[in-house]
Amino acid sequence: MTFRSFFPPVRTLMGPGPSDVNPRVLAAMSRPIVGHMDPVFIAMMEDMKGLLQYAFQTANALTLPVSAPGSAGMETCFANLVEPGDKVIVCINGVFGGRMRENIQRYGGIAVTVEDDWGQPVSLQKVEEALRGNPDASLLAFVHAETSTGACSDVEALCELARRHDCLSIVDAVTSLGGIPLRVDDWGIDAVYSGSQKCLSCTPGLAPVSFSERAVARIRGRKTPVQSWFLDLNLVMGYWVGSGGKRAYHHTAPINALYALHEALVILHEEGLEASWARHRRHHEALRAGIEAMGMPFLVDEAHRLPQLNAVMVPQGVDEMAVRTALLDRYSLEIGAGLGPYAGRIWRIGLMGHAANERNVLLCLGGLETVLAEMDVVTPGHALPAARAIYSEQPRAKAA
Ligand SMILES: Cc1ncc(COP(=O)(O)O)c(C=O)c1O
């Protein structure tokens, strides 16, 4: 049997993640490997912390990338902050809140669920009722940007509720970081995790996390050891924070993947967070105009809609998978399918990080309109002019 090198096709990634990666990030990955205790690498790690603090808008000393994907960021928060018997209020309005609940239960916590319909943001009123009804709860956990539906929840208000009821907050910012405002310190978030492959436009496999002093005190004061050895922050801190100027080996860091994340964060810093948020918003507006010009509504109300994850209702009678397959085959363009109750009923079109640009918006609208027109579902000729009208109303210079 002969095995050959793998050469993937060049795709445009406009699904729920991973997103397109800037060539600078891929180039950074191919730089020479050094040891994970090499002083130049340690200096890069320090730089990385500063860049992550900027991205998260925090001064938290415990800010670092976990060496595994976003799910490990989630698990790091629950493994370290939940002790057996702890009561945790967890909000579920899509797939990822459900995974949070599973983490709580697996770490021996008692999950009190606040449920909202898929496509809705987390209800502040229901959370307040749950906090009032469970004065012994010690944590509130929720997703900022629900990737399964495109709904955005009010992090600032939810963290304020948590504080008022003496709970620490755990926030999933996997899809929000870099794409929409997220202000960890101003909003009083205690534990937050993200992923490298969404609006940071890095390769998948790293999970930036950040913990407030209150959260660190809770972790240091645990009565029981953290059940996961790999994710135990008391041990991870020995490598990422060190003590007395010395670092202890914990695991072999994914060195070249960290170069990539460093480069992605440098790119974000060069652009500026506010400019990045504005860019995501501007391209979302153009995409929205084109989608609406084809007569397709969005799942989420405008007030709670994420610019970086557009959940579009599939027209009645259309085989959504046939459309995605045509886009992939003919345009090398990936968009995402619906999940759970929305499987077969929505497309999830991502505009994340490097993928949030005019070329992609026009490619996606043009491709969708062509394929749907061939199925006699839309009349061609409306989507692109609608998007172009937004681009001329909102010139690049104003909104980056
Ligand atoms: C909101 C949210 N949380 C967690 C995850 C899990 O991240 P990963 O797939 O990198 O493990 C994802 C991935 O799509 C996500 O969108």
PDBQT file of the ligand as one rigid body, heavy atoms in Angstrom, charges set to zero:
ROOT
HETATM    1  C1  LIG A 501     -19.998  28.255  21.892  1.00  0.00    +0.000 C 
HETATM    2  C2  LIG A 501     -19.026  27.119  21.772  1.00  0.00    +0.000 A 
HETATM    3  N1  LIG A 501     -18.526  26.549  22.887  1.00  0.00    +0.000 NA
HETATM    4  C3  LIG A 501     -17.642  25.533  22.824  1.00  0.00    +0.000 A 
HETATM    5  C4  LIG A 501     -17.214  25.025  21.613  1.00  0.00    +0.000 A 
HETATM    6  C5  LIG A 501     -16.247  23.887  21.571  1.00  0.00    +0.000 C 
HETATM    7  O1  LIG A 501     -15.052  24.275  20.955  1.00  0.00    +0.000 OA
HETATM    8  P1  LIG A 501     -14.102  23.201  20.221  1.00  0.00    +0.000 P 
HETATM    9  O2  LIG A 501     -14.885  22.630  19.085  1.00  0.00    +0.000 OA
HETATM   10  O3  LIG A 501     -12.913  24.011  19.816  1.00  0.00    +0.000 OA
HETATM   11  O4  LIG A 501     -13.755  22.167  21.227  1.00  0.00    +0.000 OA
HETATM   12  C6  LIG A 501     -17.710  25.568  20.435  1.00  0.00    +0.000 A 
HETATM   13  C7  LIG A 501     -17.311  25.031  19.112  1.00  0.00    +0.000 C 
HETATM   14  O5  LIG A 501     -17.945  25.265  18.114  1.00  0.00    +0.000 OA
HETATM   15  C8  LIG A 501     -18.634  26.646  20.517  1.00  0.00    +0.000 A 
HETATM   16  O6  LIG A 501     -19.119  27.200  19.406  1.00  0.00    +0.000 OA
ENDROOT
TORSDOF 0
